[in-house]
């Protein structure tokens, strides 16, 4: 076992206690965002003057929106945990050398880490299970930027090893596959376990095509917008070009950056609304209607619509509708002496305009991850580092935010 992970129990206990204190481990009853079906029907009916394509999309895609309450989600996640533990018990009986380790993910603000902590918390509450992991990835593992998972997995590249990773949902499977692939580093002999309560068929097929050593423990299938429209025969008389034009029209009408029907799923959770790559945040978080309806309002209870520039890139600190409470925004203050700090860590800059800010060429709409920042001599201005290994920095005036926005990564 890697020595830096040998004291994982103390580290995890400390992190869990911290999150409990900060209310970032679970949700209370007043932090739920139920779907109001009557308002949803009103929202759909507002599009009665729109063309047939828009009406079909609102009725048969958004009208099929699945709301997952926090209680339901935790129940499904715990069932995935139990399914794996029961299976591992059988594996252990046949192979006494088998062991499992828990990978917390590649970013401590992602749901992977939060769910790994939930899993340990669950095991602590159910001591009779006596199924603790041999090891859990450490805080130090989060600092490995390139091939994070490969860096962790190479210590357990053993046919007896079962590496467990958690996620709340998988829509296309692209992100999980990219993050959990080790082929460019070494040939995997370990067994990869994914606890993902909600997943699409496309995601499971794509992940298995790239990660054949993977086993899923999932509870419910999600349906993409494409699958829902295919069920009613919408694509029978449409070719690929027609579908692309349809997607472009939807993106324009519902004010989103892009829209791929085979990747987007009409679903949202109490703990998160997925970004525009995976779902429809402009509709759910901002209450957007098509331009032909032009009367936005929210059909989600307790949801305070957020500005479009925030909902377009997914969940952020500004969210008032199903905010990702498990994330930590910022953290601490910039030191007066100008030392490199973690004040801006896990923040993304989203630039509204394309411009040149030496030494960087800034592209409109691209997300730039911030690794840290220092305070400039002028009050409230920052030098932001966009590269962890470089001293090059970007000067930003925090008083003028017309050209950029801050988002949580």
N, C-alpha and C positions, 0 to 999 in steps of 0.2 A: 504493500500500500504506500502511496506517495505520502511522505512525512508531513507535508503541509496540510493534508486532509485528515490526519490522524485524530485531531480533536474536533471533528465535525459536530459531535453532539452538543458541545458547549456553544459552538458558533451558531448552530441552527436554533438552539433554545434562546439565545440572545436575540436573534433576528425575529423569531416568532413573538417573543415578549415585547419587542420594540413595535412590531406591527399591531399587536393587540392594543397597546397603549395609544398608538397613532390612529387606530380604527382603520387599518389597512389590511386586515386579514379576512373580515367578513362584513356582511351588510345587515342592517337592522330593518325592521318592517317598514319604517318610514322612508327607506331608501330604495323603494321599488318603483318601477315605471311600467305599469300594466298597459296593455293595448286596449283602447276604447273602441270597441267594434262599431258602435253607432257613429262615432266621429270618423272612423275609417270609411264607412259607407258614404258619409257626407263628402269626404275628401274624394272618393272615387266618382261620385255623382257630379262633382264640380267640373269634370272633364267631358260632360255630355256633348259639348259643342266642338270638341277636338276631333281630329280625323280618327278613322277606325283603328289604326295602329296604336295610337296613344290610349284610346279607350280599352283596347284589349290588354295592353301592358298594365294599366292601372287596375283593371278588374282581375286578371288572371295571374299577375305577378305580385304587385303590392297588396292586392286583395287577399293573397294567400300568405301574408306575412306571419311568421311564427315568432311568438314572444316566449322567451325562456326566462322564467323567474329565477331568482337566486336559489330559492329552496329546491326547485326542480333541478337546476344545474348541479348543485352540490350533491343531491341524491344520485344523479346519473354518474357524477365523477366518483363518488364513493363506491358505486356499483362496479365501475371499471377497476378501481383499486382492488376490490374483493375478488373480482374475476381473475385478475392477475395473480394475487396471492394464493388463491385456491389452486390455480394451475401450477404455480411455482412449488407449492407443497408437494404436488405429484411429481414434478421434475426432481425435487430434492430427494424424494424417496428412491427414485431410480438412480440418481447420480448425487451421492453425498458431497461431492466436491463442487457442486453448483452453488453460485452465490450471485447476489444482485447488488448493484450500485445505483445511486440516484443522481442523475444529471439535472442541474437546476436551470440550464439554459445558457444562452449566449449574452443575455442582457438582464441585469437585475431588475429592470423596470418592466420586463415583459411578463406576460401571464404564465410562461413556463416556470419561472422562479416562484411566483406566488403560489401556483398549484403544487409545486414540489414541497413548499412549506406547509400547505394544507395537508398534503399526504403524510408528512412526518407528524403533524399535529394529530391527525386521525389515528396514526399508529400509537402515539403516546396515550390517547384516550382509550384505546382498545388494546391494552397490554396483554390480554389473553391470546391475541394473535401471535405474539412472539415472533414477528417477521421483520425485524429491523434490517435495513440495508447494511452491507459491509462498510459502505462509504457513501458520502454525499459530496458533490463538488463544492469547492470553497469560494469565498469572496475573491480570493486571488485569481481563481479561474476566470472571473468576469473581466479581468484586465488583459487577457489574451485576445487581441483583436482579430488576428488572422487565424482561420481554421480552429476556432475555439473548441469545438467538439472533438476534433481530431487530437488536439493537445490533451484533452481529458481521456479520450477513449484509448489512446495508445498505451496507457498504464494498465488497461484491463482487456487488452486484445488477446482473449483467451476463450476457447470454446465453452468453458465452464461459466463464463461471465455473462450476466444479463444486465444490460445497461438500460435503465428506465428513464424515459423523458415524458413529461406531461404537457398537454396543451388543451385549451378549452374547445377549440373547433378548428377544422381544416377545410378550406373552401376549394382551393385549386391544388394544394399539396406542394406548390413551388417553394415556399419559404422553408418548410420543414425539410424538404429534400436538399435544398441548398445548404442549410445549416448542419445537417446530420450526415452528409456524405464525407467519407474519409478516403475514397479511392485515390485521390491525387497525392495522398500522404503515405498510405500503407494498405495492404490487403486485409480487410476485416475478417476476424474469426470469431468475434464476440456475437452475442445475440442482442438485437435491438428491440426494445419493448416500447410501444407508444400507447399511452393512456390518453385517448382523445374521445370524450363522450359524444361529440357531434362531428360528423364528417360526411362529405359528399362522395359519391361513387368515383367521380373523376379524381378526387384527391387520393383516395385509397389506391386506385389503379396506378396513378402517376408515381406515388411514393414507392409502391412495390416494384415498379419497373426499374427504379433507380436504387432502391434499398431492399434487395431480395432477402436480406437477413432480418427483416423487420416483421414483428407480429403486432397486430392492433388489438386493443381492448376498447371497443366503442359501444355505444348504447343506442344511438339514433342516427338514421340517415337524413341528411339535409338534401333538398332538391334545388338545383340551380334554376335561374330564370329561364334558361334555354330548355331545360327538361319540362318545366311547367307549361311553356308555350308549345312544346312539341306534343304534349299530351292532348292538346285541343286541335292538332293538325295545322298550327299556324305557319309552319315552314314548308308545307307540301308544295306550294307553288313559288317558293323563293330559292334563288341560288345564293352562292356565297357572297356575291357583290350586293345583292338585295339585303342580306342580313347585315353586312357592314354598314350600309346606308341607314338601316333601321337603328343600329347601335349609335351611329353618329347623331341621328335625329333625337334619340332619347337623351344622349349626353347633353346636347344643346338645350333641349326642352326642360330638363330637370337640373340644369346648371351644375353638372359634375365634370371633373377633369377628363374622365374616360369611362367607358362602360362596355364590358365584355360579358355577354349573356351567359356564356359557358362557365364563367368564374364567379359571377355575382349571385348571392343567395338572399332572398327576402327573409332575413332573420335578425333579431337583435336580442341582447341579453340585459338583465338588470345591471350587470357589471361592465358592459361594453357595447358600443355600436361599432362594428367593423368599418374599416376605411373604404374608400370608393373603389378599390381594387377587388374587394370581396363582397360588398353589400351596397346599400343605397343611403349613405349618411345624410346627403342633402335633403332627402325626403324625411327620414326618421328624426334627424337632429335639428333640421332647420325648417321642417314643415313645407318644403317647396312643392308647388304644383306646377304643371306644365305652363308654358307661356300662354297657351290658348285658354287656360283657366284663370291664371293671374290672380289667385286669391289664396296665398299660402296660410296654412294654419296646421297645428300639430294634432295628431290623433293619438298621442301617447300621454297618459296621465302623468302629472307632475313634471312634464317636460317643458322647459323654458327654451324655445328655439334659439340656436346660436348663430352668429354671423356666418355667411356662406364660406368665407375664406378659411374658417376653422373646420367646418363639417366636411369640406371637400377633401381634406387630407386626413380625415379620420379623427379619432379621439384626441383631445388636447386638454390642457389645463383650463381652457375657457369653457369646457362643456358644462352645461346645466342639465343635459339630458343623458341619463345613464352614463355618468362619467366613470372612467377607469380608476376607481378609488384605490386600487392596489399599487398604483404608481406613485413615485416620489417626485415632486416637481422641484427642480433646483436643489436646494439643500445647503444651508449655511449662507454666509455673506462673503463678498470679495474682501480679501485681506488688504489693509491699507498699505502694506509694504510692497505690494505688487507681485507677491509670489504666485506661482501657478496654483490654482485652486480648483476644486470640484464644483464650484458655484454653478457653472453652466453645463456640467456633465449631463449627458442623456437628454440634451435639448437639441432640437433641430431648427435651423433657420430656413425659412421658406421665402424666397425672394419674388416679389410681385413683378419687378421690372428687370430686364436683362441689362447688365452694366459691367464696367470694369472697375474693380476696386483692388488696386495693386496689393499683393502679388497675385490676386485671383481674378479669373474671368467668371463672373457670376451669371448663371443661366436662369432665365425666368421659369418658375414652376419646379425647379429642381430642389430637392431637400439636401441640406448640408448639415452633417452631424457635427456638433460642437464637443470638443474634448476637454475644454477648460477655458478660463479667461482670467484676465488681470484687469485691475482698475486703472484707468488712465489718470493723468494729472488733472484733467477737467472732471468736475463732479458729474456723476451719473453716466459717464461714457466708458466704454469697455474696449479692450483688445481681446478679440476672440480667436482661439486656436482651432483650426479646422483639420489639423493633422496632428496625430498624437506624437509622432516622432520628429516633428519639425518645429523650429522656433519661429517660423513665419506666422504672422498674425494679421488679423483683419480688424481694422478700426471701425467701430460702430458708435453712432450717437444714439443713445437710448431715448433721447428726447424727440427724435424724428423717426417715426415708424411707418412712414408712408410707403417706403420701398421694401420693407421686409416684415415678417411676422415670426414670433417665437412659437415653436411647437415642441411637444414632448415626443421623443423618438420611440 
